[in-house]
Amino acid sequence: MVKHFRVPGSLRLRLKEAGVLVSAVLRRAGLPQNLFEQTRILVSTEELFALWRAIGEVSKDPSIGLLLGTETSIARFHPMGIAALSTESFGAAIDHMARYKKLSAPEEILHETEAGEWAIQFRWTLAMDVEPSVLVEHCFAWVLTIAREGTGTRIKPLRVELVQPRKHTRALQKHFGCPVVSGATRNAIIFRAEDAAILFVTRNAELLEMLAPQFDQELKDRAANEDHFIDLVRGAIQQRLTGHRPVVDDVAKDLHMSPRTLQRRLQDVGSNYQRVLDEARHQMARYYLSNSVFELAEAAYLLGYEDANSFARAFRAWEGMPPKNWREAQRAALTDRPN
């Protein structure tokens, strides 16, 4: 499963053009100041949300999400956008983007037709927090950009539904050209069902035929390389989880590489040593609590924590409950399971 998002390097330029100080955004988000200097910018869902939340907080424009999600120069489109515009129709474009998103990031584009309406939603599958408002608006603005550039018309949605209220509702209504309903049960942009069949004037079957195989191969390579290397590091860490916290130098030695190379390769796949260490501890903690009679203090020792309290705090962050409660819930579930 792909666990990271790829942030386009062009976002830095768009932020600068909008008068948003990039260094302030990264500082507010708690992200490295050299984030946009990386060749492949990969972030977790938590980091993606922090980035977009910081953009909304640092920017003086409440409609910054709309601005960043709107582009009229096809030359500046992301390759995925160019491929979407090369499809046959608005509906085909959404299908294409939905497939790419699902394969390349922990995100889904959901769309369904009911009672003459076509609803499009975005879902972040690994999210532990509410998605930032500015990110939702950015996604919907991007959908409208694809629709208008592809059809060559000023197509308008029927309405935009938002869970959280906005202070700039009038600006949203002006941008989308439709009513904006706050306090809804979902975040969705709603079109007429027949809008999905509108043909694209930008259709380019030859270009799409060239781009599609490259997308498919890139997605396969990325998922395989990312998961394989992180699994190697996680396994090496777990081999050393025997009463102390493994340090990066020892794990790098086990993998026959320098600590700097290990950290760089983890960064290349959107991770870092501390994150993989936490994942390794979390995985082993679940194993110890489910399959052994270790006391919590013993499990804490084996996982390299200083004491049971430190382990309990970490476990609560992972599972949302103390380890004792989690173990009891697991045992109860096994008892209730039919033979």
N, C-alpha and C positions, 0 to 999 in steps of 0.2 A: 504493500500500500504506500502510495506517495504521501509524504507527511509535510512537505514544504511548498511554499509559494515562490515563484520566481518574480521578483520585482523588476520591471523594466528600467534600465538605466536612464531612459528618457524622462522618467518622473522628476529627476533632479532639475533638468532643464525647464520642464513645465512649472515646477515650483518657483524657480528663479524668475521666469517670465511673469508669474502671478504676484511677484513681490514677496514671496514667503522665504524667510531665511532658513536654508536647509540645515545649517548647523544647529539652529534652535530647535527645529523639528526633531532631529536625531537625539539631541540632548534631552528633550522632553520625553521622547519615547524610550529612552534608556538604551539606545542602539549605538554601535560604534560610529565614530565620526568619519571613518573611512568606508562606510557601508557602500556608497555609490562608486567607490574606486575599485571594487571587486569585479572580476570578469563575469561571474555568475552570481547574482544577488539572490540568495535563497533565505527565506525567513519562515519561522513557524507561524501557526495561526495566532498565537498570543502576540508575537512580534509584529505581525501584519496589522492586527487590531491596534496595537500601541502606536504604530507608525501613522495610521489614518486618524486615530484619535488625536495624536499630537498635531497633525496637519490642521485639523479643525480648531484646535486650541491656539495654535500659533498664528494662524491666518486671521486677518482682520475682516475678511470677507465671509459672511455666514454661508454663502453659496459656493464656496471653494470646491466642493465636491462636484457640482454641476460644471464648473469651469474646467476642471481637470478631466472630466468625462466627456467633454465635447471637443471634437476635432474636425475641421473642414478640409484639411490638406491630407489627402490620401497618402501622399509621400511620407507622412510622419506616422502612419498607422503601424501598429504592431503587426508582425506577420500573420498572427491569428485573425486580426481584423481584415487584412487584405484577403485572406482565404475565405472569410465569411462573405465578404462583398463579391467574391467570385462565384458564389453559389447561385442557384436558380431563382430563389425567392426569399422573402423575409423569413418564412417558416424554416426553410432549408438552412438559412444562416444561423438561426437560433439552435437548430439541431446540431450543426457543425460545432458551434462554440460550446454547446453542452457536452458534447463528446470530448472535445479537447480539454475542457476544464476538469471533467471527471477523471481523466487519465493523467493530467499533469499537476494537479493540486488537490488538496482536501477540500474541494468546493464543488457544489452541484448547481447547475442552472436547471430549474424545474419549470415546465410549462404544460398547461393543460387547458382544454377547451370545454366550456360548460355553459349552457343557456345562451349561446351566441356570443360568449366572451372568451378571450384568450388571455390567461393570466401567466405572467412570467415572474419567477422568484429566484433568489439566490440563497443558497444554504451552505454554511461553512461547517463541514461535517465533524471537525475536531474542536469546535468552539466550546469553551467553558464559560464564556461571558457573552453579554449582549453585543451584537455587532455595532460598531460606531455608526452614528447617523450619517456622517460625511461619506463613509464607504458605501452605504446603501444608496445614497443620492448619486455618487459617482457611477455605480453599476447601472442604475436606471438611465442616467444621462448617456452612458456608453451604448446601451440598447437603442435609445432614440437616435443616436448618431449613426449607428449601423443602419437603422430603418430609413432615415432620411437620405443618407448618402447612397444607399443601395437602390431605393425606389425613385430617387430624384424628385421627391415631393416633400411637402411640409406635413407629412403624416402626423396625426396627433393620437395619443392614447385616449381611451374613454375616461380614465381616472388613474390616479396613483394612490395606493393605500399604504399608510404608514402606521406602525405600532406606536411610536413615540411622537409626541406633539413637536411642532417646529415653530420658532418665532418668525421665520422668514417664509411663511406659507405663500404669501403673495408672489414672492420671487419664484418659488417652485411652480406655482400655477402659471405664471407668465412663461417660464422656460418650457414646460411640458405642454402648455396650451390646453389644459384640462383641469377639472377639480382635483384637489388634493385632500384626501380624507385622513384625518389623524385619529388615533385611538382605535385603529382597526386591529383585527386578530392576526394580521400578517403584513409583511412588507412585500408589496407586489405592484407591478405596473400592468395595467389592464388595457388590452386592445380589443377591437372587434374580431370575432372569429375569422371573418373573411380576410382580414389584413394579412394573415399568414400566407395566403396564396398570391399576394401581390408580387409580380415579377420584378427582378432587379435589373436595372439598366446597366449595372456594372458587371453583369454576369460574364465570366471568362472561364469556360470549361477547360481550356488548354492550360491556363495558369493553375487552376485548382488541381488538375491532374498531376502537375509537376510538384506542387506544394504538399499534397496529401501524403505521399509516401515518405517525404522527409520528416513531416510531423510524426508519423507513426513510428519511424525508426528512432527518432530523437526521444520520443516518449519511452520506448522500450529500453533504450540504452540508459537513459537517465534513471528510471526506476530500478533497473537491475544494479547499476553501479552504486547508487545511493544506498540501497538496502543492504547490498553485499558488504560494503566496507564498514558501515555502521554495525552490522552484525558481527564482523570480525573483531572490532574494537570492544563491543559489548561483551563478547565471549572471553576476550583476554582479561577484561576487568573482572568478570565473574570468577575466573580461575584464581584471581588474587584476592578475592573477597573472603579472607580467612582470618578475621580478627583485626584487620587494620584497613585504613582507607588507601586504596592503590593510587600511587602518584603517576603522573603522566610519563615520567622518565622510565619507570619500570614497565609500563604497558607498551611504550614505544619500543623498548628493548626486546620484549617478547614478540613483537611484530616485525622485528629486524628493520627498524627505521629510526630516524632521529626524532626527538620530541617536537622539534619545529616542523618537520615533515608531517607528523601525525596531526598536529594542530591545524596545519594548512589544509590537509586533505579533508579533515572534518569541516573546516570552514567552507571548502569548495562544495560540499553537499549540504550546506545550510545548517550545520550543527556545531557543537564544540565539546570539549572533553567533559566539562561539568554536566552538560545535558545527558551525554551518553552514560556517565557514571550514575546519575539519578535514575535513568531508565534501567540500568543493570541492577541497581539496588531495589528498585520497585519490583522488577520481575522476580528477583530472588526472595524478596520479602513475601510476596504472594505464595511462592512455593513453600517457604518455611512454615508459614501460618496455615497453609492448607494441607500439607503432607507430613507434618512432624508434630512431636509433642514438646518442642522447645518452648521454654518460658520466653516471655517477651524480652527479658534482659539478655538471654542467650542469643536470640535472633538479632538483637541490636548489636551485640558483640561480633557475631559472624559477619554482619553487614558493614562493620567498620565504624559504627557510631560510638561516641564517647560514653553514652548512657542510654537507658530506656526512654527517658523523656525526649531526648533528641530524635530518637527513632520514631516515637509516637507523633511528634510534630510533623516530621517528614511524611509519615504514612497518612496522617489526616489530610495533608495537602494533596496527596495522590488520590486517595479514595473517598475523601469527604467524611471519614469517621475514624475513631481510634482503632488501632490494630486489634484490640480485644473484642470490640464489637463486630469488626469485620470477620474475625475468626469464628465467632459464635453464629453469625449469619450464614457463613459457608457450611458449618456443621449442621445447622438447622435445615438448610436446603438439601443436603445429602440425606438427612433423615427422612425428609418428606418425599424424596424422589421414589417413585414406584420401582419395584424390583423387575 
